Amino acid sequence: MKKYIIINGSPGTGKTTVGRKIAESMGRCAYIDGDFVIELHPHIDYKETYPMQKDNILHMSKNYFDFAHCDTIVLSWIMGESLTAEFIADLTKMGYDVRHFILTCDKAVLKDRWYKDSVADWRSDEFLIFATELLEQFSKRKDGNIVDTSDHSIDEAAARIKSTIAIVFTLDE
């Protein structure tokens, strides 16, 4: 059975970096960043673009499922609980074995990362407030494996997730 790993969490917790690291280290693996399945200029709020993003991700996921040289997909995207449940149901119907991880970190670490990230020009002070509020919500969720990245390097966070999925996928087979 093909595997699907969802890396979820507030902006700034390391979803993209950790997700890419996992995908690069696995082999026969595709990486999808939910933020980059569409690119509009100027940026448009996700509430308007969500249906298109979801459709694009599911379309790509179906293509990867049918592609013989891909055994695993890693998706990094910000999803609330109902969206996550809906998404996992869609992926399970496709035939994927889905695992969901939620990255968190403490507020001071988030703020420090926020201002060090020079690539993401959308990281404003205003959006940091929103990300901090989301951080609290994600930290309380029960629908995925919580991974606190506060005191972990990218390699350590990726290794922790990979060790968890190695155990879970092995037990399921």
N, C-alpha and C positions, 0 to 999 in steps of 0.2 A: 504494500500500500504506500502511496506517495505521502510525504510528510509536508505539513504546512505549519510554519512557526510565525506567530504574530507577536511583534514587539510593539507594545503600546505604552503610553504614558504621556505626561505633560511635556510641553516643549522644553528643551534644555536638559532632559534627563539622560540623553545619550542614545535614543532610539536608532537614529540613522547610523551613527558611528558603530555601535555595538551590532546592529543588524548586518551592516556591511562586513564587519569582522567575522561574524558567524558564517555568512554566505561564502566569503572568500576561503575560509578554512575547511569547509565541508566537502567540496567537490560535487559535481553534478547537481549544482544548486543555483537557483535563480534568486535575484534580489529585486524586490519592488519597494519603492518609496512612495507611499500614498500621496505625499505632497507634490511629487513630480510626475504624476500620470497626466496632469494637465498643467499648462503654464500660460497664464493670462497676464497681460500687461495693460493697465495696472492690475495689481492683485485684487481679486474679488473675494468677499467673505465666503467661507466654506458652506454656509447655509444655502447659498445659491448654487455652488459648484458640487456639493456632495453627491447628488444623483449621478452626475457625469463621472466623478472620481470613482464611485463604487462600481459603476458599469465598466469603466476602463480596467479597474483592478480585477474584477471577475472575468472579463474577457481575456486578459493576460493570463490569469490563473488557469482558465480552461485550455488555452493554447499550450501552456507549460505542462498541464496534466497529460495532454496528448503527445507531447514531445518526448521521445524515447530516451533522450540524453539528459533528462532532468528528473531527479528523484525527490528533491526538496525545494520548497519555496520559503523564503524569509520575507515577511512584509513588515515594514515599519510605518505606522500610521497612528494618529490620535483618534481614538474611538471611545465614545461613552458606552455605558453598559448595554443599553438596548441595541445600539448599532453593532456592538461586538457580538451579541447573541445572534442577531440577524445574519451577520457576516459568517460566523462559524456555522450556522445552519446551512447557508448557501454553499459553503466550501465542503461541508460534510456530504451534502447531496451530490456534489461533483465526484466524491469518492476519496477526498483527502482525509488523513488522520491529522487533526488540528490540535496544536498546543498554543496556549495564550500566556504571554509573560507581560507583566506591567513593571516598567522601570520607574523608580522613585529616587529622590535624594532629599537631603535637608535643604531648607530655604537658603541658607548662607552659601552652600555649594552651588545651588541653582543660580543665584545672583552672580557669583564669581564666574561661572561658566558663561553666563549670558553676556557679560561684558568682554570676555576674552574671545568670543566667537566673532571674528571679523568677516566671515563669509556671508552670514545671514543678515542682510541689510534690513530685514523687517523686525529685528529684535530691538524694539523701542522700550522706553521706560513704561509706557502704557501697557504694552503687551506683556511685559514682565509681571505686572500686577495680575493680569489674567492667568498667566502661566503658574504663578504662585497659588492662586485660588484653585486651579485645576490640580496642582500637586497634592493639595490636601484631599481632594476628592479621590484621586487615584490611589493615594496611600490607604484609604479605607475600603477599597474594593475587595470583593471576595470571589470574583469570577476569573481569576488568573493567578499565576505564580508571581508574587511580588519579589522584585530584585532591587535592593537598595544599592544604588551606584555611588553613594556619597564617598565611601572610603575605598573604592575599587577602581583600578585602571580599566581601560577598555578591554584589554586582554583578560583580566580577571573576571569582569562581568560576562564577557562572551564565553569564557571557559565554564563559568557557573551554569549558564543557560545550557550550554552544550552537554555538560555532565548530567543535568536534569533530564534533558530530552533523550540522551542515550539510555538512561535507565528506564524511562517511561516507554519509549518506543520498543525497547527490547522486551519489556514485560508484556506489551500488547501483542507481540508477534507470536 
